[in-house]
Amino acid sequence: TGNPDHAFGGLHMVFAGDFAQLPPVQSRPLYTNMERVRASRTGQEILIGRSLWEQVTDVVMLRTNMRQTYTSDEEQRFRTVLTNLRYKACTSDDIE
């Protein structure tokens, strides 16, 4: 964009993802302890990436799971199990 003084070249960015998923493959998640990142090229790229991410100021949280939208009792229980599993909060009913 010819605008290197602004994050992302001054463009508006939209990020989508699920922070409850597994950590990135062969990389560090953004919430990792940054003190352990070495002064290597990769380490510096990680620090720059984290710095860019921390400049994100507007966040929209989508709370309705559109993948499981059916309404039978069994499907509702399955959605509950998935939600509890995601947050490491499974109950004995979930396991059954």
Phi, psi and omega in degrees: 000351183072020183232066186287351181275356180241145178304136179058029177066018180084003179279153173280135182240146174237123178249142177227141179178184182226107184287353178268002179280179180295156178294161180298149179283133177054037178205179179254137174294158183297339183265011181289164177288109186285347179294337182274352180287126182282164180278050176261173177300315179298317179300319179291323176297321178297316180295320178295316178300317180294319178299317177298316181299322182289349177274354177290126186246337182248129182230135175242122179261122175267125187250350180265122179281111184273351180281331178237084184253003180286166190238013178291160180300318180297318180291325176295318177298320180296318177298320179296317178300314181299318179295314180296320178297318181301322183258017179054046183227040182292145177252173177296327177297321178298317182294321178295000000 
